């Protein structure tokens, strides 16, 4: 699956959107296999239901991930 990734970082959160199509400002990640995509998703959000997340990306073509950053 061809993948693009868009990311925004703020003080309180990180928003990552993974797409199956180019949406302009995104970073091209390459043509990745299922295991590579799942690994990338888990690196961004380790506590996610990976079966559901991958299914969402495969079906809808986009997966938004919101990561709340803890204050240190």
ABEGO torsion letter per residue (X at the ends): XBBBBBBBBBAABBBBBBBABBAGABBBAEBBBAAAAAAAAAAABAABBAAAAAAAAAAAGBBBBBBBBBBX
